[in-house]
């Protein structure tokens, strides 16, 4: 959820949740630079007191750097630190980070051991089923995670090669949950309360993780919410400006959100994506008010 789940978006989700706000996780943060707490990372690590307990997620391929980053995240107030071993983006996975760790389990183990020794708060991990269908390794990952003190494992039910295509394999997630000694959180294709409850009931997971679905439905954590797209768009813009976004930066994020909200309205979607200013963008929503 890089470039999405920043403080402004999480504030929006929290306001729309109707008191059902979930456990929030930061954008995943790179540990590739010589210094972890760069201005960009420091900005991304901010969170509201109302979000506590807050989880900070990091990625990388160097055990020493990840351990240092985990300790610094803890120092900034993280209640949990999570290792991302699931991002399928080429620029991440090709360097042995994110889902790239699934092709180097010994390094994953070194990283988890180093991170665990560097923090007192719980260590979590998110991963996928494997690199591709010919190299499924989720059982080995579970064994390593449990052995190195990971306290919760979130599994996205796809391989790295799948990206976000096809259907998440919830049977595979369920098989892991049935044998795991630690809580398993399921991830993939959960886009409604009904699907979330079904996953918990039928696959033995202790909870579900929701990412992309919140972009298409910011009300997902409050099924009884009265949908008012225009008000949400205006409020999101307001929150971003309050948080220091320039009008053009905010416009880019508005387009990102609304392009997904309006996927079934191709002509409307095309118009908002061509907008050159916030005022031009918001004019499209005036008839909806």
Residue pairs with C-beta under 8 A, 6 or more apart in sequence:
1 25
1 27
1 28
1 211
1 212
2 27
2 28
3 27
3 256
4 27
4 215
4 256
5 24
5 25
5 26
5 27
5 211
6 27
6 43
6 44
6 243
7 46
7 47
7 48
7 243
8 236
8 239
8 240
8 242
8 243
8 245
8 253
9 236
9 253
9 257
10 24
10 47
10 48
10 51
11 48
11 239
12 218
12 232
12 235
12 236
12 239
13 21
13 24
13 214
13 218
13 221
14 21
14 24
14 48
14 50
14 51
15 235
16 218
16 219
16 221
16 222
16 225
16 232
17 221
17 222
18 221
18 222
18 224
18 225
20 221
20 222
21 50
21 51
21 221
22 210
22 221
23 53
23 55
24 47
24 51
24 54
24 55
25 55
25 56
25 57
25 82
25 209
26 44
26 45
26 47
26 54
26 55
26 56
26 57
27 44
27 57
28 57
28 58
28 59
28 84
28 87
28 98
29 36
29 41
29 44
29 45
29 56
29 57
29 58
29 59
29 69
30 41
30 58
30 59
30 60
31 58
31 59
31 60
31 62
31 65
31 66
31 68
31 69
32 60
32 62
32 65
32 95
32 97
36 65
36 68
36 69
36 72
37 45
37 72
45 56
45 73
45 76
45 78
47 54
47 77
52 77
52 79
53 79
53 80
54 77
54 78
54 79
54 80
55 78
55 79
55 80
55 81
55 82
55 124
56 73
56 76
56 78
56 80
56 81
56 82
57 81
57 82
57 83
57 84
57 126
58 66
58 69
58 70
58 73
58 81
58 82
58 83
58 84
59 83
59 84
59 85
59 87
59 92
59 97
59 98
60 66
60 69
60 97
60 111
61 95
61 96
61 97
61 100
61 101
61 104
61 107
61 111
62 111
63 107
63 110
63 111
63 113
63 114
63 115
64 114
66 83
66 111
66 114
66 115
67 111
67 114
67 115
67 117
67 118
68 118
70 81
70 115
70 118
70 119
70 123
71 118
71 119
73 81
73 119
74 81
74 118
74 119
74 120
74 121
78 121
79 121
79 122
80 121
80 122
80 123
80 124
80 152
81 115
81 119
81 121
81 122
81 123
81 124
82 123
82 124
82 125
82 126
82 154
83 111
83 112
83 115
83 123
83 124
83 125
83 126
84 97
84 98
84 125
84 126
85 98
85 99
85 101
85 102
85 108
85 125
85 126
85 127
85 128
85 141
86 98
86 99
86 126
86 127
86 128
86 154
86 156
86 160
87 93
87 97
87 98
87 99
88 98
88 99
88 128
88 160
88 161
88 162
88 163
88 164
89 98
92 98
92 99
92 100
93 99
93 100
93 160
94 100
96 103
96 104
96 107
99 127
99 128
99 131
99 160
100 160
101 107
101 108
101 111
101 127
102 108
102 127
102 128
102 130
102 131
102 135
102 137
102 141
102 160
103 131
103 135
105 137
105 140
105 141
105 144
108 141
108 144
109 144
109 147
109 148
112 123
112 125
112 144
112 145
112 148
112 149
112 150
113 148
115 123
116 123
116 148
116 149
116 150
122 151
122 152
123 148
123 149
123 150
123 151
124 150
124 151
124 152
124 153
124 154
125 145
125 150
125 152
125 153
125 154
126 153
126 154
126 155
126 156
126 187
126 209
127 138
127 141
127 153
127 154
127 155
127 156
128 138
128 155
128 156
128 157
128 158
128 159
128 160
129 136
129 137
129 138
129 155
129 156
129 157
129 158
129 159
129 169
129 172
130 136
130 137
130 138
130 159
130 160
131 137
131 159
131 160
131 161
132 159
132 160
132 161
132 162
133 159
133 161
136 159
136 172
138 155
138 172
138 176
139 176
141 153
142 153
142 176
142 179
142 180
145 153
145 182
146 180
146 181
146 182
150 182
151 182
151 183
152 182
152 183
152 184
152 185
152 206
153 176
153 180
153 182
153 183
153 184
153 185
154 184
154 185
154 186
154 187
154 209
155 172
155 173
155 176
155 184
155 185
155 186
155 187
156 168
156 187
156 188
156 209
157 168
157 169
157 170
157 172
157 173
157 186
157 187
157 188
157 189
158 164
158 165
158 166
158 168
158 169
158 188
164 212
167 189
168 187
168 188
168 189
169 188
170 186
170 188
170 199
170 202
170 203
171 203
173 184
173 186
173 188
173 203
173 205
174 202
174 203
174 204
174 205
176 184
177 184
177 186
177 203
177 204
177 205
177 206
178 204
183 206
183 207
184 204
184 205
184 206
185 205
185 206
185 207
185 208
185 209
186 199
186 203
186 205
186 207
186 208
186 209
187 208
187 209
187 210
187 211
189 195
190 196
190 199
190 208
190 209
190 210
190 213
191 210
191 213
191 216
191 217
191 220
192 220
192 223
193 220
193 223
196 208
196 210
199 205
199 208
200 206
200 207
200 208
210 220
210 221
213 220
214 220
214 221
215 256
215 257
215 260
216 260
216 261
216 263
218 232
218 257
218 261
219 225
219 227
229 258
229 261
229 285
229 288
230 285
230 286
230 288
230 289
233 254
233 257
233 258
233 282
233 285
234 282
234 285
236 253
236 254
236 257
237 250
237 254
237 278
237 282
240 249
240 250
240 253
241 247
241 250
245 253
247 277
247 278
250 278
251 275
251 277
251 278
251 281
254 278
254 281
255 272
255 273
255 275
255 281
258 269
258 272
259 269
259 272
259 273
262 268
262 269
262 272
263 269
268 284
271 284
272 281
272 284
275 281
275 284
